[in-house]
Amino acid sequence: MIVCLCENINSRKIQECFEAGMTLEEIRFRLGLGNQCGSCLEAAEKMIRTEASNTIEKLAIG
């Protein structure tokens, strides 16, 4: 799914960066996320929060 139309950034690219341990700010810098109109930032932040929550659940379950 395309998250940022301006920079053609899809959800997979964001997920890969998150899985590599990057923060939202690092992802923004690396991919150029939000550098144009900024309308993608809310969706990207929500996606990262969801990924973080899923990671925590997986660790808790073991």
Kinemage of the C-alpha trace (Angstrom):
@kinemage 1
@onewidth
@group {chain A} dominant
@subgroup {mainchain}
@vectorlist {calphas} color= white
{ca met a 1} P 0.000 0.000 0.000
{ca ile a 2} L 1.304 3.455 -0.881
{ca val a 3} L 1.631 5.597 2.243
{ca cys a 4} L 3.303 8.661 0.717
{ca leu a 5} L 2.205 9.638 -2.774
{ca cys a 6} L 4.651 12.534 -3.030
{ca glu a 7} L 7.723 10.335 -2.498
{ca asn a 8} L 6.183 7.014 -3.647
{ca ile a 9} L 6.830 5.326 -0.293
{ca asn a 10} L 4.943 2.131 0.384
{ca ser a 11} L 4.126 0.430 3.658
{ca arg a 12} L 6.711 -2.286 3.036
{ca lys a 13} L 9.559 0.246 2.944
{ca ile a 14} L 8.386 1.734 6.234
{ca gln a 15} L 8.010 -1.708 7.795
{ca glu a 16} L 11.512 -2.727 6.700
{ca cys a 17} L 12.971 0.388 8.315
{ca phe a 18} L 11.018 -0.240 11.517
{ca glu a 19} L 12.177 -3.850 11.611
{ca ala a 20} L 15.745 -2.573 11.236
{ca gly a 21} L 15.224 -0.649 14.486
{ca met a 22} L 14.639 2.838 13.111
{ca thr a 23} L 12.471 5.409 14.856
{ca leu a 24} L 9.839 7.445 13.027
{ca glu a 25} L 12.255 10.366 12.789
{ca glu a 26} L 14.959 8.130 11.325
{ca ile a 27} L 12.493 6.647 8.859
{ca arg a 28} L 11.362 10.131 7.840
{ca phe a 29} L 14.950 11.193 7.221
{ca arg a 30} L 15.966 8.020 5.386
{ca leu a 31} L 12.945 7.787 3.089
{ca gly a 32} L 11.995 11.448 2.780
{ca leu a 33} L 8.640 10.689 4.367
{ca gly a 34} L 6.620 13.843 4.958
{ca asn a 35} L 9.019 16.147 3.129
{ca gln a 36} L 6.408 17.388 0.668
{ca cys a 37} L 2.796 17.859 1.805
{ca gly a 38} L 3.058 15.898 5.079
{ca ser a 39} L -0.330 14.219 4.772
{ca cys a 40} L 1.294 10.780 5.062
{ca leu a 41} L 2.749 11.317 8.523
{ca glu a 42} L -0.370 10.376 10.459
{ca ala a 43} L -0.751 7.102 8.550
{ca ala a 44} L 2.947 6.297 8.922
{ca glu a 45} L 2.888 7.019 12.652
{ca lys a 46} L -0.185 4.825 13.118
{ca met a 47} L 1.478 2.049 11.145
{ca ile a 48} L 4.617 2.215 13.288
{ca arg a 49} L 2.602 2.231 16.531
{ca thr a 50} L 0.737 -0.864 15.333
{ca glu a 51} L 3.980 -2.613 14.394
{ca ala a 52} L 5.493 -1.741 17.781
{ca ser a 53} L 2.431 -3.064 19.579
{ca asn a 54} L 2.538 -6.302 17.584
{ca thr a 55} L 6.229 -6.711 18.369
{ca ile a 56} L 5.603 -6.250 22.090
{ca glu a 57} L 2.781 -8.805 22.003
{ca lys a 58} L 5.001 -11.332 20.222
{ca leu a 59} L 7.732 -10.852 22.818
{ca ala a 60} L 5.271 -11.198 25.687
{ca ile a 61} L 3.851 -14.418 24.277
{ca gly a 62} L 7.332 -15.753 23.767
